[in-house]
Amino acid sequence: MVHAPQIRIPATYMRGGTSKGVFFCLNDLPQTAQDPGPARDAVLLRVIGSPDIYGKQIDGMGGATSSTSKTVIVARSNRPDHDVDYLFGQVAIDKAFVDCSGNCGNLSAAVGPFAISKGLIDAHRIPHDGTATIRIWQANIGKTIIAHVPMVQGQVQETGDFELDGVTFPAAEVILEFMDPAADEEGGGGAMFPTGHRVDDLEVPGIGTLKATMINAGIPTVFVHAEAIGYTGTELQDDINSDPKALVMFETIRAHAALRMGLIKHLDEAARRQHTPKVAFVAPPSDFVASSGQKVLASDIDVLVRALSMGKLHHAMMGTAAVAIGTAAAIPGTLVNLAAGGGERSSVRFGHPSGTLRVGAEAAEVNGEWKVTKAIMSRSARVLMEGWVRIPGDVF
């Protein structure tokens, strides 16, 4: 029997924030995979090593976690006042599915550096030394991200002393501005609070009626009280991920929130939409020991937050969920705001399983409605490997 040989595709393996992913220039993909559709999905799935019935992604670039089963496609932008278009694909581990329903805030930090290194940015926009301001169109959600990338002698500065909890080694700081983050997924200016309320009663069969804040900011997210579901907000990954009943509970909450937020029309659609919405639980500050062994004091943080991604508790915090946290914290009356002590605020430092993170949000009440002009946070990014990724030629 004759088998198709492998083909090779130019690719870069990058860390962005607390995530890793395989980055492609759009024009480097096989011609049939340059447009959305089954061929593109097939390529991305095979690159990552999905679907894998063993859940390990051994035969691909994925790391068998939601933080490492990711792909990014970048292209020059034709949009006014934008440099590049950025499309994110969250690849399911055990299913043949690439979820493009939301952004990855962590990998957003790597888009600017990648675009510079691949010559996708006009040379006159890149300083020899200083900071390059890269204007990114986030194609998944139709929003603008401004990345401030440090430059040294005409090259992206990757090393530095900026420390990010959830990442072992320090690196150079990349500041991200998520512009007008509170809008619907199609960029059409939809409501920040899709139900019209900052807090709702969310009925979840088998669990009860939970107070919930459901918000579209950064990524659709539902927040509930930790205490209401039997937790303290100080939990680490194993406390949740080793408990099958807990995972079923969180998925049930997520599905019913998706229905209430108008993201799906029927509950059974939630299984095919794993990336959004995110589900998170919050609590007032208290001391806890992070996964690194570091002791975090209640006095060091404003609120505790734990969030799930792709059905598992995240080891740190998704960047887009951090935007949702910062936005919700800035608006009086949300569960996040109340857990942080209430009142108006322009930033919040929250505790997550790996430590702490600060995120800022500029919010104001206009004609009785809350608007957020931008959310700001710092991440870092680094190239881990570059060259070609190989896949069987008969995949697509």
LUMFINU-586547 format. One record per residue: residue number from 1; residue in one letter; x, y negated, z of N, C-alpha, C in turn. Coordinates in steps of 0.05 Angstrom, whole numbers, plus 5000, padded with zeros to 4 digits. Example, Ala and Ser with C-alpha at 12.3 -4.5 7.8 and 13.67 -1.06 7.14 Angstrom:
LUMFINU-586547
- 1:A:5264:5114:5156:5246:5090:5156:5264:5066:5156
- 2:S:5257:5045:5142:5273:5021:5143:5258:4999:5157
This chain:
LUMFINU-586547
- 1:M:5017:5024:5000:5000:5000:5000:5018:4975:5000
- 2:V:5011:4956:4983:5026:4931:4982:5013:4910:5000
- 3:H:5029:4898:5017:5019:4878:5035:5030:4850:5027
- 4:A:5014:4830:5031:5023:4803:5024:5046:4794:5042
- 5:P:5066:4782:5030:5089:4772:5047:5080:4748:5064
- 6:Q:5096:4742:5083:5090:4718:5099:5096:4693:5084
- 7:I:5082:4672:5090:5088:4645:5080:5097:4628:5103
- 8:R:5112:4608:5098:5121:4590:5119:5110:4562:5115
- 9:I:5102:4549:5137:5090:4523:5137:5106:4505:5155
- 10:P:5115:4481:5145:5129:4463:5163:5112:4456:5188
- 11:A:5124:4457:5211:5109:4453:5236:5128:4444:5258
- 12:T:5117:4431:5278:5132:4422:5301:5117:4431:5326
- 13:Y:5132:4443:5344:5120:4452:5370:5127:4430:5390
- 14:M:5106:4418:5402:5110:4395:5419:5095:4398:5446
- 15:R:5107:4386:5466:5093:4382:5491:5083:4353:5491
- 16:G:5058:4350:5499:5047:4324:5503:5032:4324:5530
- 17:G:5041:4308:5549:5029:4309:5576:5033:4337:5588
- 18:T:5011:4348:5597:5012:4375:5609:5002:4397:5590
- 19:S:5003:4391:5564:4995:4411:5544:5017:4415:5524
- 20:K:5015:4436:5508:5033:4442:5486:5016:4449:5462
- 21:G:5026:4443:5438:5011:4450:5414:5029:4451:5390
- 22:V:5018:4462:5368:5032:4463:5342:5022:4439:5325
- 23:F:5041:4422:5316:5034:4398:5301:5041:4402:5271
- 24:F:5022:4393:5254:5026:4394:5226:5021:4367:5213
- 25:C:5036:4361:5192:5028:4340:5174:5007:4351:5155
- 26:L:4986:4337:5150:4964:4347:5134:4974:4357:5107
- 27:N:4992:4342:5094:5001:4350:5067:5019:4374:5067
- 28:D:5028:4383:5091:5045:4407:5092:5029:4433:5094
- 29:L:5003:4430:5100:4986:4454:5101:4981:4465:5073
- 30:P:4976:4491:5071:4968:4502:5044:4945:4486:5033
- 31:Q:4944:4483:5007:4925:4466:4994:4896:4472:5003
- 32:T:4889:4497:5005:4862:4504:5012:4855:4499:5041
- 33:A:4876:4494:5057:4872:4488:5086:4874:4459:5092
- 34:Q:4876:4442:5072:4878:4413:5077:4851:4400:5082
- 35:D:4830:4414:5076:4803:4404:5082:4790:4422:5103
- 36:P:4772:4410:5119:4758:4426:5139:4744:4450:5126
- 37:G:4743:4472:5141:4729:4495:5130:4742:4521:5139
- 38:P:4732:4544:5129:4741:4570:5138:4771:4574:5133
- 39:A:4782:4564:5110:4810:4569:5105:4828:4555:5125
- 40:R:4821:4530:5132:4837:4516:5152:4835:4530:5179
- 41:D:4811:4538:5187:4808:4552:5213:4824:4577:5213
- 42:A:4824:4592:5191:4838:4617:5189:4868:4613:5193
- 43:V:4879:4592:5181:4907:4585:5184:4914:4579:5213
- 44:L:4898:4561:5225:4903:4552:5253:4901:4576:5272
- 45:L:4881:4592:5268:4877:4615:5286:4901:4634:5284
- 46:R:4911:4640:5260:4933:4658:5257:4959:4647:5268
- 47:V:4963:4620:5265:4987:4607:5275:4987:4611:5306
- 48:I:4965:4607:5319:4964:4608:5348:4963:4637:5358
- 49:G:4952:4655:5342:4951:4683:5350:4924:4691:5360
- 50:S:4903:4680:5349:4875:4686:5357:4859:4696:5333
- 51:P:4838:4711:5339:4829:4720:5365:4846:4744:5375
- 52:D:4851:4744:5401:4867:4765:5413:4851:4780:5434
- 53:I:4844:4805:5429:4827:4820:5448:4841:4825:5474
- 54:Y:4868:4822:5474:4883:4825:5499:4886:4799:5514
- 55:G:4879:4777:5502:4880:4751:5515:4908:4740:5520
- 56:K:4927:4749:5505:4955:4741:5509:4967:4724:5487
- 57:Q:4956:4725:5463:4966:4711:5440:4996:4718:5434
- 58:I:5002:4743:5438:5030:4753:5434:5039:4749:5405
- 59:D:5021:4752:5386:5028:4751:5358:5023:4723:5346
- 60:G:5030:4702:5361:5026:4675:5353:5039:4655:5371
- 61:M:5035:4630:5366:5048:4608:5381:5033:4600:5406
- 62:G:5009:4611:5411:4994:4603:5434:5005:4615:5460
- 63:G:4998:4602:5482:5008:4611:5508:4987:4623:5525
- 64:A:4964:4630:5513:4942:4644:5527:4930:4628:5550
- 65:T:4931:4602:5548:4916:4584:5566:4904:4562:5550
- 66:S:4884:4548:5562:4872:4526:5547:4892:4504:5542
- 67:S:4913:4501:5558:4932:4480:5555:4952:4485:5533
- 68:T:4954:4510:5524:4974:4518:5505:4963:4531:5479
- 69:S:4937:4531:5476:4924:4542:5453:4913:4520:5436
- 70:K:4931:4503:5425:4922:4478:5413:4937:4473:5387
- 71:T:4923:4459:5369:4935:4450:5344:4929:4421:5338
- 72:V:4947:4408:5323:4943:4380:5316:4950:4376:5286
- 73:I:4934:4361:5272:4939:4354:5244:4940:4324:5242
- 74:V:4962:4313:5231:4966:4284:5229:4970:4276:5200
- 75:A:4959:4253:5192:4962:4243:5165:4963:4213:5166
- 76:R:4975:4201:5145:4973:4172:5143:4944:4164:5141
- 77:S:4938:4141:5153:4910:4132:5153:4904:4112:5132
- 78:N:4880:4114:5120:4871:4093:5101:4853:4073:5115
- 79:R:4849:4077:5141:4831:4059:5156:4846:4032:5162
- 80:P:4832:4010:5160:4845:3984:5167:4855:3984:5196
- 81:D:4879:3973:5200:4890:3970:5227:4896:3996:5241
- 82:H:4900:4017:5226:4908:4043:5237:4932:4054:5221
- 83:D:4949:4068:5236:4973:4079:5223:4968:4108:5214
- 84:V:4957:4124:5232:4953:4152:5226:4926:4162:5235
- 85:D:4916:4183:5222:4893:4198:5231:4902:4223:5246
- 86:Y:4889:4229:5268:4897:4251:5285:4873:4269:5290
- 87:L:4875:4295:5282:4854:4314:5286:4864:4336:5305
- 88:F:4849:4341:5326:4856:4361:5346:4839:4386:5343
- 89:G:4851:4409:5346:4836:4434:5345:4842:4451:5370
- 90:Q:4822:4456:5387:4825:4473:5410:4819:4502:5400
- 91:V:4839:4519:5401:4835:4546:5390:4827:4565:5412
- 92:A:4804:4578:5408:4795:4598:5427:4815:4621:5428
- 93:I:4818:4633:5451:4838:4654:5455:4828:4681:5445
- 94:D:4804:4688:5453:4793:4714:5447:4771:4714:5426
- 95:K:4767:4691:5414:4746:4689:5393:4757:4676:5368
- 96:A:4746:4681:5346:4754:4668:5321:4741:4641:5317
- 97:F:4750:4622:5333:4737:4596:5334:4756:4574:5340
- 98:V:4755:4553:5324:4771:4528:5328:4751:4506:5335
- 99:D:4753:4496:5359:4734:4476:5369:4745:4448:5364
- 100:C:4731:4433:5347:4740:4405:5341:4720:4385:5352
- 101:S:4705:4393:5373:4684:4375:5384:4695:4353:5402
- 102:G:4720:4354:5409:4731:4333:5426:4761:4329:5422
- 103:N:4772:4310:5436:4800:4303:5434:4816:4318:5456
- 104:C:4842:4318:5453:4861:4326:5475:4876:4301:5483
- 105:G:4871:4291:5506:4885:4267:5515:4914:4271:5520
- 106:N:4922:4295:5529:4950:4301:5534:4966:4301:5508
- 107:L:4956:4316:5488:4971:4317:5463:4970:4290:5448
- 108:S:4952:4273:5456:4951:4246:5444:4978:4232:5448
- 109:A:4991:4238:5470:5017:4225:5476:5039:4233:5456
- 110:A:5035:4256:5443:5056:4266:5425:5050:4257:5396
- 111:V:5027:4247:5390:5020:4240:5363:5037:4217:5352
- 112:G:5041:4196:5368:5058:4174:5359:5086:4182:5354
- 113:P:5100:4196:5373:5127:4205:5368:5129:4224:5343
- 114:F:5109:4242:5340:5109:4260:5317:5107:4244:5291
- 115:A:5089:4224:5290:5084:4209:5266:5109:4193:5258
- 116:I:5123:4182:5278:5148:4167:5273:5169:4186:5261
- 117:S:5172:4209:5274:5193:4227:5266:5189:4238:5238
- 118:K:5163:4239:5230:5157:4251:5203:5154:4229:5182
- 119:G:5161:4205:5188:5160:4184:5168:5132:4175:5160
- 120:L:5113:4179:5177:5085:4172:5171:5079:4143:5179
- 121:I:5098:4129:5192:5094:4101:5200:5111:4083:5182
- 122:D:5099:4061:5173:5115:4042:5156:5139:4033:5172
- 123:A:5162:4032:5159:5187:4026:5172:5187:3999:5186
- 124:H:5173:3979:5174:5174:3952:5187:5159:3951:5213
- 125:R:5143:3973:5219:5128:3973:5245:5144:3987:5267
- 126:I:5168:3996:5261:5183:4011:5281:5208:3995:5289
- 127:P:5210:3986:5314:5233:3971:5322:5258:3989:5325
- 128:H:5281:3978:5321:5306:3994:5324:5309:4001:5354
- 129:D:5303:3982:5371:5303:3987:5400:5278:3973:5412
- 130:G:5267:3984:5432:5243:3972:5444:5220:3992:5444
- 131:T:5196:3982:5437:5172:3998:5438:5157:3996:5412
- 132:A:5151:4019:5400:5135:4020:5376:5106:4023:5384
- 133:T:5089:4006:5373:5060:4008:5378:5046:4022:5355
- 134:I:5037:4046:5360:5025:4063:5340:4995:4063:5343
- 135:R:4981:4057:5321:4952:4055:5321:4940:4081:5310
- 136:I:4927:4096:5327:4918:4123:5320:4888:4124:5317
- 137:W:4878:4135:5296:4850:4141:5293:4845:4170:5302
- 138:Q:4830:4173:5323:4824:4200:5334:4799:4210:5319
- 139:A:4804:4228:5300:4783:4236:5281:4761:4253:5294
- 140:N:4768:4268:5315:4747:4284:5328:4724:4268:5339
- 141:I:4731:4246:5351:4710:4230:5365:4707:4202:5353
- 142:G:4722:4196:5332:4719:4170:5318:4726:4147:5336
- 143:K:4749:4148:5349:4757:4127:5367:4787:4120:5362
- 144:T:4795:4097:5373:4822:4087:5369:4838:4092:5394
- 145:I:4863:4102:5391:4882:4105:5412:4907:4088:5405
- 146:I:4917:4072:5423:4941:4057:5419:4963:4070:5436
- 147:A:4984:4080:5422:5007:4093:5436:5031:4074:5436
- 148:H:5043:4070:5459:5067:4054:5461:5091:4073:5465
- 149:V:5106:4075:5444:5128:4096:5443:5155:4082:5446
- 150:P:5171:4090:5465:5198:4078:5469:5217:4087:5446
- 151:M:5233:4068:5437:5252:4073:5415:5280:4065:5424
- 152:V:5300:4080:5416:5328:4074:5421:5344:4080:5395
- 153:Q:5357:4060:5385:5373:4062:5361:5358:4075:5338
- 154:G:5333:4066:5335:5317:4075:5312:5304:4103:5315
- 155:Q:5308:4115:5338:5297:4142:5343:5278:4141:5367
- 156:V:5259:4159:5367:5241:4161:5390:5257:4170:5414
- 157:Q:5253:4156:5436:5266:4163:5461:5249:4184:5475
- 158:E:5260:4208:5479:5245:4230:5491:5253:4235:5520
- 159:T:5278:4231:5526:5288:4236:5553:5285:4210:5570
- 160:G:5282:4214:5596:5279:4192:5614:5274:4201:5642
- 161:D:5265:4183:5659:5261:4190:5687:5231:4188:5696
- 162:F:5213:4187:5676:5185:4186:5683:5176:4214:5691
- 163:E:5164:4217:5715:5155:4243:5725:5125:4245:5724
- 164:L:5115:4267:5714:5087:4273:5711:5080:4299:5725
- 165:D:5064:4297:5746:5056:4321:5760:5043:4341:5741
- 166:G:5053:4366:5742:5044:4387:5724:5065:4392:5702
- 167:V:5085:4375:5700:5108:4379:5682:5133:4380:5699
- 168:T:5149:4401:5695:5172:4406:5712:5194:4385:5710
- 169:F:5200:4377:5685:5223:4359:5680:5214:4331:5673
- 170:P:5229:4311:5681:5223:4283:5674:5228:4278:5644
- 171:A:5216:4257:5634:5219:4249:5606:5214:4220:5603
- 172:A:5213:4210:5578:5207:4182:5573:5177:4177:5575
- 173:E:5170:4154:5585:5141:4147:5589:5129:4137:5563
- 174:V:5106:4148:5556:5090:4139:5534:5063:4129:5546
- 175:I:5058:4103:5541:5033:4091:5552:5011:4093:5530
- 176:L:4988:4103:5538:4966:4106:5520:4943:4088:5528
- 177:E:4931:4075:5508:4907:4060:5512:4884:4073:5496
- 178:F:4864:4082:5509:4841:4094:5496:4820:4072:5493
- 179:M:4817:4062:5469:4800:4038:5464:4770:4046:5463
- 180:D:4754:4030:5477:4725:4034:5476:4718:4064:5480
- 181:P:4728:4076:5501:4725:4106:5503:4697:4116:5508
- 182:A:4679:4099:5516:4653:4108:5524:4634:4105:5500
- 183:A:4633:4124:5483:4615:4124:5460:4610:4153:5452
- 184:D:4590:4157:5434:4584:4184:5427:4606:4196:5410
- 185:E:4604:4222:5406:4626:4237:5393:4630:4230:5364
- 186:E:4610:4218:5352:4612:4211:5324:4622:4182:5321
- 187:G:4628:4169:5344:4638:4142:5343:4616:4122:5337
- 188:G:4591:4129:5341:4569:4112:5334:4559:4094:5356
- 189:G:4574:4092:5377:4566:4073:5398:4544:4084:5416
- 190:G:4543:4110:5419:4522:4122:5436:4526:4114:5465
- 191:A:4506:4122:5482:4506:4113:5510:4528:4127:5525
- 192:M:4540:4111:5544:4560:4122:5562:4547:4144:5579
- 193:F:4523:4138:5589:4508:4157:5605:4485:4167:5588
- 194:P:4487:4190:5576:4467:4199:5556:4439:4203:5568
- 195:T:4438:4207:5594:4411:4210:5607:4400:4183:5615
- 196:G:4416:4162:5614:4408:4136:5623:4412:4131:5652
- 197:H:4423:4150:5666:4428:4147:5695:4457:4153:5703
- 198:R:4466:4140:5724:4493:4146:5734:4494:4171:5750
- 199:V:4471:4179:5762:4469:4204:5776:4442:4216:5769
- 200:D:4442:4242:5763:4418:4257:5756:4415:4281:5775
- 201:D:4390:4291:5776:4386:4317:5788:4387:4337:5765
- 202:L:4408:4355:5766:4412:4375:5745:4403:4402:5756
- 203:E:4382:4412:5744:4371:4438:5752:4387:4460:5738
- 204:V:4398:4478:5754:4414:4500:5744:4403:4526:5755
- 205:P:4389:4542:5739:4377:4567:5749:4398:4585:5763
- 206:G:4390:4595:5786:4407:4612:5801:4426:4597:5819
- 207:I:4428:4571:5816:4447:4555:5832:4431:4534:5848
- 208:G:4412:4521:5835:4396:4501:5849:4397:4475:5834
- 209:T:4388:4454:5847:4388:4427:5836:4412:4412:5846
- 210:L:4430:4404:5829:4455:4391:5836:4454:4361:5828
- 211:K:4464:4344:5845:4469:4317:5837:4492:4317:5817
- 212:A:4489:4303:5795:4509:4304:5774:4512:4277:5761
- 213:T:4536:4270:5754:4542:4247:5737:4551:4258:5710
- 214:M:4535:4252:5689:4542:4262:5662:4549:4238:5645
- 215:I:4574:4238:5635:4585:4214:5623:4599:4221:5596
- 216:N:4596:4204:5577:4611:4205:5552:4633:4184:5553
- 217:A:4657:4192:5561:4679:4173:5562:4705:4189:5560
- 218:G:4720:4186:5539:4743:4203:5534:4735:4230:5523
- 219:I:4718:4243:5538:4706:4268:5530:4681:4272:5546
- 220:P:4660:4284:5535:4636:4288:5551:4643:4305:5576
- 221:T:4634:4295:5599:4642:4309:5624:4618:4308:5644
- 222:V:4615:4329:5659:4595:4329:5680:4610:4333:5707
- 223:F:4604:4315:5725:4616:4315:5752:4595:4324:5772
- 224:V:4602:4342:5790:4585:4350:5813:4601:4348:5839
- 225:H:4586:4347:5861:4600:4347:5887:4613:4374:5893
- 226:A:4637:4374:5902:4650:4399:5910:4634:4414:5931
- 227:E:4626:4399:5951:4612:4411:5974:4586:4425:5965
- 228:A:4572:4413:5945:4547:4424:5936:4549:4452:5924
- 229:I:4574:4459:5915:4578:4486:5903:4597:4503:5919
- 230:G:4601:4495:5944:4616:4511:5963:4646:4507:5963
- 231:Y:4656:4484:5953:4685:4479:5952:4692:4454:5967
- 232:T:4718:4449:5970:4728:4426:5984:4741:4405:5966
- 233:G:4748:4413:5941:4762:4395:5923:4792:4398:5925
- 234:T:4802:4416:5943:4831:4420:5946:4839:4446:5933
- 235:E:4821:4459:5918:4827:4486:5907:4849:4485:5886
- 236:L:4864:4508:5884:4883:4511:5863:4872:4532:5843
- 237:Q:4888:4537:5822:4878:4553:5800:4868:4581:5809
- 238:D:4884:4595:5825:4876:4622:5832:4850:4623:5849
- 239:D:4845:4602:5863:4821:4601:5880:4796:4603:5863
- 240:I:4797:4593:5838:4774:4593:5820:4777:4614:5799
- 241:N:4800:4616:5786:4803:4633:5763:4803:4663:5770
- 242:S:4808:4669:5795:4808:4697:5803:4781:4706:5813
- 243:D:4761:4688:5811:4734:4694:5821:4715:4694:5797
- 244:P:4708:4718:5787:4690:4719:5764:4663:4706:5769
- 245:K:4653:4708:5793:4627:4696:5799:4628:4666:5797
- 246:A:4651:4655:5806:4654:4626:5805:4655:4616:5776
- 247:L:4669:4631:5759:4672:4623:5731:4645:4624:5717
- 248:V:4629:4644:5724:4602:4646:5712:4585:4622:5722
- 249:M:4588:4615:5747:4573:4592:5758:4580:4566:5743
- 250:F:4606:4562:5739:4614:4537:5726:4605:4537:5697
- 251:E:4606:4559:5684:4597:4560:5656:4567:4555:5654
- 252:T:4552:4565:5674:4523:4560:5674:4518:4530:5678
- 253:I:4532:4517:5697:4530:4489:5701:4536:4474:5675
- 254:R:4558:4482:5662:4567:4468:5638:4546:4470:5616
- 255:A:4535:4494:5613:4515:4498:5591:4490:4481:5596
- 256:H:4481:4480:5620:4457:4464:5626:4462:4435:5624
- 257:A:4487:4426:5631:4494:4398:5628:4496:4391:5598
- 258:A:4507:4409:5582:4508:4404:5553:4481:4400:5541
- 259:L:4462:4416:5550:4434:4414:5541:4422:4387:5549
- 260:R:4427:4380:5574:4416:4355:5585:4429:4330:5572
- 261:M:4454:4333:5564:4468:4310:5552:4462:4308:5522
- 262:G:4447:4327:5511:4441:4326:5483:4463:4336:5465
- 263:L:4483:4350:5476:4505:4360:5460:4498:4386:5445
- 264:I:4478:4400:5456:4468:4424:5443:4437:4423:5444
- 265:K:4424:4439:5427:4395:4440:5428:4384:4464:5442
- 266:H:4401:4485:5443:4393:4510:5457:4416:4520:5474
- 267:L:4410:4532:5496:4431:4541:5514:4451:4560:5502
- 268:D:4442:4577:5483:4460:4596:5472:4481:4583:5454
- 269:E:4478:4558:5448:4498:4543:5432:4523:4537:5448
- 270:A:4520:4536:5475:4543:4529:5492:4567:4547:5489
- 271:A:4561:4573:5483:4583:4592:5480:4600:4586:5456
- 272:R:4588:4573:5436:4603:4566:5412:4615:4538:5413
- 273:R:4612:4525:5436:4622:4498:5440:4637:4498:5466
- 274:Q:4660:4511:5466:4675:4515:5491:4689:4490:5501
- 275:H:4697:4473:5483:4715:4450:5490:4700:4428:5504
- 276:T:4674:4424:5498:4658:4403:5510:4631:4414:5517
- 277:P:4619:4403:5539:4630:4383:5557:4649:4397:5577
- 278:K:4665:4380:5590:4681:4390:5612:4663:4390:5638
- 279:V:4670:4407:5656:4656:4407:5682:4677:4403:5704
- 280:A:4671:4385:5723:4690:4378:5743:4676:4374:5770
- 281:F:4690:4379:5792:4678:4374:5818:4696:4355:5834
- 282:V:4683:4338:5850:4697:4316:5864:4692:4317:5893
- 283:A:4710:4305:5908:4708:4303:5938:4723:4279:5947
- 284:P:4717:4269:5971:4732:4247:5983:4761:4256:5988
- 285:P:4779:4238:5992:4808:4245:5996:4812:4263:6020
- 286:S:4830:4282:6018:4839:4297:6041:4866:4308:6034
- 287:D:4882:4316:6054:4908:4327:6049:4906:4354:6035
- 288:F:4925:4360:6017:4926:4387:6005:4954:4392:5996
- 289:V:4959:4417:5991:4985:4426:5981:4982:4433:5951
- 290:A:4997:4419:5934:4995:4423:5905:5008:4450:5897
- 291:S:5004:4458:5873:5014:4484:5863:5045:4485:5864
- 292:S:5058:4462:5864:5087:4461:5865:5098:4464:5894
- 293:G:5079:4463:5913:5087:4464:5941:5089:4436:5954
- 294:Q:5086:4416:5937:5086:4388:5946:5061:4382:5963
- 295:K:5065:4369:5986:5042:4361:6002:5032:4334:5993
- 296:V:5007:4333:5987:4994:4307:5979:4977:4298:6002
- 297:L:4982:4274:6011:4967:4263:6034:4942:4248:6024
- 298:A:4921:4249:6041:4896:4235:6035:4902:4205:6029
- 299:S:4921:4194:6043:4928:4166:6040:4941:4160:6013
- 300:D:4949:4180:5999:4962:4177:5973:4943:4176:5950
- 301:I:4918:4183:5955:4898:4185:5933:4872:4171:5941
- 302:D:4855:4167:5920:4829:4155:5924:4807:4176:5924
- 303:V:4812:4198:5910:4791:4218:5906:4804:4244:5898
- 304:L:4791:4267:5903:4799:4293:5894:4782:4301:5870
- 305:V:4795:4312:5850:4781:4322:5826:4793:4348:5817
- 306:R:4777:4367:5811:4785:4392:5798:4767:4395:5774
- 307:A:4779:4403:5751:4764:4405:5726:4771:4431:5712
- 308:L:4751:4441:5698:4754:4466:5682:4755:4460:5653
- 309:S:4772:4475:5639:4775:4473:5610:4774:4501:5598
- 310:M:4758:4505:5578:4755:4530:5564:4750:4553:5584
- 311:G:4734:4547:5604:4725:4567:5623:4743:4573:5646
- 312:K:4765:4559:5649:4784:4563:5671:4791:4537:5684
- 313:L:4798:4538:5710:4807:4514:5724:4834:4505:5712
- 314:H:4836:4480:5705:4860:4469:5692:4882:4467:5713
- 315:H:4907:4472:5705:4929:4472:5724:4936:4444:5733
- 316:A:4927:4424:5718:4932:4396:5726:4906:4380:5720
- 317:M:4907:4364:5699:4883:4350:5690:4884:4344:5660
- 318:M:4863:4350:5646:4862:4343:5618:4863:4313:5615
- 319:G:4877:4303:5595:4880:4274:5591:4853:4261:5586
- 320:T:4836:4273:5569:4810:4261:5563:4792:4261:5588
- 321:A:4794:4282:5604:4779:4283:5629:4789:4261:5648
- 322:A:4815:4255:5647:4826:4234:5664:4813:4207:5656
- 323:V:4808:4203:5630:4795:4179:5620:4766:4178:5631
- 324:A:4753:4201:5631:4726:4203:5642:4726:4196:5672
- 325:I:4746:4207:5686:4749:4201:5715:4753:4172:5720
- 326:G:4772:4160:5705:4778:4131:5709:4754:4114:5703
- 327:T:4739:4121:5682:4715:4106:5674:4694:4108:5695
- 328:A:4688:4133:5703:4667:4137:5723:4674:4124:5750
- 329:A:4700:4125:5757:4709:4112:5782:4705:4082:5782
- 330:A:4706:4070:5758:4704:4041:5755:4675:4031:5757
- 331:I:4656:4049:5755:4628:4041:5754:4614:4049:5780
- 332:P:4605:4029:5795:4593:4034:5821:4569:4053:5819
- 333:G:4567:4072:5837:4544:4089:5838:4547:4117:5826
- 334:T:4568:4121:5810:4573:4148:5800:4583:4166:5822
- 335:L:4582:4192:5819:4592:4210:5839:4622:4206:5844
- 336:V:4637:4201:5822:4666:4197:5824:4671:4171:5840
- 337:N:4657:4150:5834:4660:4125:5848:4653:4127:5877
- 338:L:4631:4141:5883:4623:4144:5911:4643:4160:5927
- 339:A:4653:4182:5914:4673:4198:5928:4699:4183:5933
- 340:A:4704:4163:5916:4728:4146:5919:4724:4123:5938
- 341:G:4700:4121:5950:4695:4100:5969:4676:4078:5960
- 342:G:4667:4080:5935:4648:4060:5925:4660:4034:5917
- 343:G:4643:4016:5906:4652:3989:5898:4665:3990:5870
- 344:E:4672:3966:5860:4685:3964:5834:4715:3967:5837
- 345:R:4727:3979:5817:4756:3984:5817:4766:3985:5789
- 346:S:4791:3977:5785:4803:3976:5758:4822:4000:5754
- 347:S:4827:4016:5775:4843:4040:5772:4837:4059:5794
- 348:V:4844:4084:5790:4840:4105:5810:4863:4124:5810
- 349:R:4872:4133:5833:4892:4154:5835:4878:4178:5847
- 350:F:4878:4200:5831:4863:4223:5840:4882:4247:5844
- 351:G:4874:4265:5862:4889:4289:5867:4879:4311:5850
- 352:H:4897:4326:5837:4890:4349:5821:4908:4373:5829
- 353:P:4904:4397:5819:4919:4420:5829:4950:4417:5828
- 354:S:4961:4402:5810:4990:4399:5808:5001:4374:5822
- 355:G:4983:4357:5832:4993:4333:5846:4973:4310:5843
- 356:T:4983:4287:5832:4966:4264:5830:4969:4251:5803
- 357:L:4950:4234:5795:4951:4219:5770:4936:4193:5774
- 358:R:4947:4172:5763:4933:4146:5763:4924:4140:5735
- 359:V:4899:4130:5733:4888:4121:5708:4872:4096:5713
- 360:G:4875:4077:5694:4861:4052:5696:4839:4050:5676
- 361:A:4819:4033:5682:4796:4029:5664:4786:4000:5667
- 362:E:4782:3987:5645:4771:3960:5646:4741:3961:5640
- 363:A:4725:3957:5661:4696:3960:5659:4682:3935:5667
- 364:A:4659:3929:5655:4643:3906:5663:4614:3911:5656
- 365:E:4596:3899:5671:4568:3902:5667:4559:3880:5648
- 366:V:4547:3887:5625:4538:3868:5605:4508:3873:5600
- 367:N:4492:3853:5606:4463:3855:5601:4451:3880:5614
- 368:G:4461:3885:5638:4450:3908:5653:4462:3935:5646
- 369:E:4480:3936:5627:4493:3961:5620:4523:3959:5624
- 370:W:4535:3981:5633:4564:3981:5638:4578:3988:5612
- 371:K:4599:3972:5607:4616:3976:5583:4645:3980:5592
- 372:V:4659:3997:5579:4688:4000:5584:4703:3994:5559
- 373:T:4721:3974:5560:4736:3966:5536:4759:3984:5531
- 374:K:4772:3994:5552:4794:4013:5548:4801:4027:5574
- 375:A:4813:4050:5571:4825:4064:5593:4855:4068:5587
- 376:I:4871:4066:5608:4900:4067:5605:4912:4088:5623
- 377:M:4931:4103:5612:4946:4121:5629:4973:4127:5616
- 378:S:4991:4136:5632:5018:4143:5623:5022:4173:5621
- 379:R:5034:4182:5600:5042:4210:5596:5070:4211:5585
- 380:S:5079:4233:5577:5105:4236:5563:5102:4258:5542
- 381:A:5122:4259:5524:5121:4278:5502:5149:4286:5494
- 382:R:5152:4310:5483:5178:4319:5475:5175:4341:5453
- 383:V:5193:4339:5433:5194:4361:5414:5208:4385:5426
- 384:L:5195:4408:5424:5206:4433:5435:5220:4449:5414
- 385:M:5209:4449:5390:5220:4464:5367:5209:4453:5341
- 386:E:5225:4453:5320:5214:4444:5295:5226:4461:5272
- 387:G:5211:4464:5251:5220:4480:5229:5197:4490:5213
- 388:W:5192:4517:5213:5170:4529:5199:5156:4549:5217
- 389:V:5130:4550:5215:5116:4572:5228:5107:4591:5205
- 390:R:5108:4617:5211:5102:4637:5190:5076:4652:5196
- 391:I:5060:4656:5175:5036:4672:5177:5033:4690:5153
- 392:P:5019:4712:5155:5015:4730:5132:5001:4714:5109
- 393:G:5010:4718:5085:4999:4703:5062:4971:4709:5055
- 394:D:4959:4731:5065:4932:4737:5058:4911:4728:5080
- 395:V:4920:4711:5098:4903:4702:5120:4880:4685:5110
- 396:F:4884:4668:5090:4864:4649:5081:4857:4652:5052
